């Protein structure tokens, strides 16, 4: 039985019990009218629970006693004695409903981008294995905006999720009537995002009307900030729970105005996803295999923040690319941010020609792959180390135990920053480790900072051992099934 149906039954039982209490303290005529109403309620419950013979039998006993009270002329003490007997029956029936009827939960996962599914996947995996849960993955539509905030494109990625994952089209999942017991989302922005916006039907304010438990799981791993705190979103008020990766991040949410009771410090499912790839390496495509075979492979991850803020961004890219063009015994998998080219075109046009020259040089090389897919995990699986600017990917990658070289400014490495992931155990170009130095570290397998790097991360993020998803599922489930 669905938990919300159980709650409605228990609420009706409470109402009936209040009716008996009213009758206990009323004059005879009022008591009789109330007892008749209680009997109607008991009859309805008996019909509703006809498949539960023990409970329906108890309710029939209560109906029989109410009939007797209404039919006979009783002394007050006898009347009270029968009401006490009925009270005991109702308590037993309530206990039967709570503990003896199998509780079923319906859980809806509502991702909007397939590339962010890893922030929900391990929670889904734990829930899918739970015999008391029925799970639905409902990819939701979103819209892209232009610089003026106008909607320019409808987007739906329902066909881009892993093939083994059973998804249901958003048009076919009627959450307004189904009222899932739990809804998980990874987009908390509603209409506050300048780049994209989900369909208003899926705003958190609306979703919260149709579930007992709306849960926001961040789609990223937080790194650090200059001062403690996060950007508060009004939609946080709509969430029943928010999953945070560390105690430091929980404190930052509270400092920014989020109710501490909403926050569960349980880690990040994105680390679970990384560890899954480490434990179960992915099979590579034939094309990748032909390029990477018998080579030391480095993953190169670049975002757009540095493109917009670091004047030497282009030189940084050229330096890394040239290292691999000049050393064909190595291989590089470059994952530029999907918005790199449009950002260059609109905001950094002065580097457009040089960027095209980089692309041409890569096309001529036989040891460089440009990975533009939405799935980073094949590249993670294939690589022996990573070179990355400041990003969620860099934080995640640490858990693989492979070497990490950060292209970070000195400001990002200051000890007095607020660290939600402690990434200071990585190698950094700003701490005298050059790209060639790092490649040599990876080639020779002389990773002298490995223990420090792993220890710092694990001490800063909760459940970084791959158990986050399972703990989120059971923590949220326990919250929901409380009576």
JOVENMO-V733188 format. One record per helix or strand. SS is the DSSP state (H for helix, E for strand). FROM is the first residue (numbers start at 1). TO is the last residue. If there is no record, write none. Layout:
# JOVENMO-V733188
SS;FROM;TO, SS;FROM;TO
This chain:
# JOVENMO-V733188
E;2;2, H;3;24, H;28;48, H;53;71, H;76;100, E;104;110, H;114;119, H;121;129, E;133;137, E;142;145, E;151;155, H;158;160, E;167;167, H;170;172, H;175;178, E;182;185, H;190;192, E;196;198, H;200;202, H;204;210, E;213;217, E;224;225, H;234;238, E;241;244, H;247;255, H;260;262, E;263;265, H;269;279, H;286;292, E;296;302, H;305;309, H;313;325, E;330;336, H;340;347, H;349;364, E;368;370, H;377;382, E;385;388, H;392;398, E;403;406, H;410;413, E;418;419, E;427;428, H;429;431, H;435;444, H;450;460, H;468;480
